[in-house]
Amino acid sequence: MAKSLRRSTSTRRRRSWTSGRLRPLSGRRCSPCSGGSPRTWWLIRVHDVIIRGNAKMREELIEAEVADLLRSATTVQDLLSAAADASARLCGLDVFEAVNITLDAGPPELPGTANVVIEVIEPAIPISGNAGVFSKPEAKAWSLEGAVKWKNLAGYADIWDASVAYGWDQTTEVGIGVSLPRFKSIPTPLMARASLLSQDWMKFSSYKERLLGLSFGLLSTRHHDLSYNLTWRTLTDPSRLASTSIRRQLGHNLLSALKYTYKIDRRDSHIRPTKGYAFLSSSQVGGLWDNKGLNFFRQEFDVRAAVPFGLWNAALNVGVGAGVVLPLAKGFMNSSTPVTDRFNLGGHSSPVCSLGGISSLLGFRTRGVGPTEARRLVPGESEDGSAAVPGRDYLGGDLAVSAFADLSFDLPLKVFRDAGIHGHAFLTAGNLVKLSEGQYKNLSLDEFRRSFRSSAGVGIILPTKLFRVEVNYCYILKQSQHDSGKTGIQFSFSSPS
């Protein structure tokens, strides 16, 4: 007996299912699983995939994204599930305003078949943009940032973007890039980007950095990411006061690097995780094609876990990060690593949000922990004619370890709970040392353990859709002689990783 069935998927911002007028969809019934609907367990085969509404988008790309998924369905239940997944895939291309998938009966002469009709709605205006002014409390600076996107310019679901960021007395960046969800037979997304970046580290390490480079995304899946970067790097010291270690690295260098990242994140939230775990491993090799350029190997690990307590929606987040960077050259342990690729501790960003290796150390200034060296001596104006020392440069470390524990909990007032505002208590610790230039000979595990810096505190967290705002009171538990740590109130703006 012929049965009637028709389902329609409609996606506008989010997927939803609606029913339409039924048409006959014949099939051979098989034994349903326990608890299943007999109607949805009929055997069926997809006869045709029909695509409509793609005025600019190429039909073969839509087929490549979803045709195999739809044709693999063997029952009505499988086809309904495949249609939902196909709708999500097409929406994930980020080039359509809406996606509608309709399942209809196949030709009358082919019983047990179905036609899948995919209707896409392309945006009337494919260009979008945004701009804003953002504060950076740790640097006491502001930045003006803007970006423009042009979607589906060539009809391959390509997204072109241009961005500009200008930070007063700190950072300026200009970039243009393109991303493709797939290229011919390559199933993974591809990305290419050209950028010009200028960063001012004069307050911390007495140099300015300028990067002109190309980056290519070679592989990008749910857990794996492979990219190649070719960058012309320039370090300058306008003040002429940099320490000896910094002066040795001033000038031009070519960075040719391959970077692989494995990431898994099973936490229930990036802003306020209450359960789950996360792991990240990042490996980078610099100096692939040019022996005269920057040659190094950089490895990072980051492990996170969140454990719920149940009372007051409390949860304990813990994390451990470690990293090492080594020069790749003859007699490599006596060579120097690039100062810009070393690890640095400090800063005001939340260790809970970011998943990227070494976490921040609350209570300490940006680049405010680790090996330092006195800057150049300058003639003083004191009565005895002695020289004045302007300060010290933070050099970063080749080996770094960081850890944190953060206990979050709801505040007693209902108005705070409804707004998502909650409190937390935290403990952070970390250390970094230099291994290159023969410094590994001075490394002692016992001394490394004893020289850990640490801080503790409490604060209030104001979560938003875009970032996490923290108002913290930080108390420095332990710091070394030249570290830049301070007990008191800190403000933090952190974006989820």
PyMOL commands that set and color helices and strands:
alter all, ss='L'
color gray80, all
select helices_A, chain A and resi 38-41+59-71+76-92+137-139+202-205+244-247+311-313+332-334+339-341+414-419+439-442+445-450
alter helices_A, ss='H'
color red, helices_A
select strands_A, chain A and resi 7-11+15-19+28-29+42-43+45-52+98-105+113-121+127-136+141-151+159-167+171-180+190-200+208-220+224-236+251-265+276-286+296-308+315-327+372-374+392-394+399-410+422-433+453-463+468-478+488-494
alter strands_A, ss='S'
color yellow, strands_A
deselect
rebuild
show_as cartoon
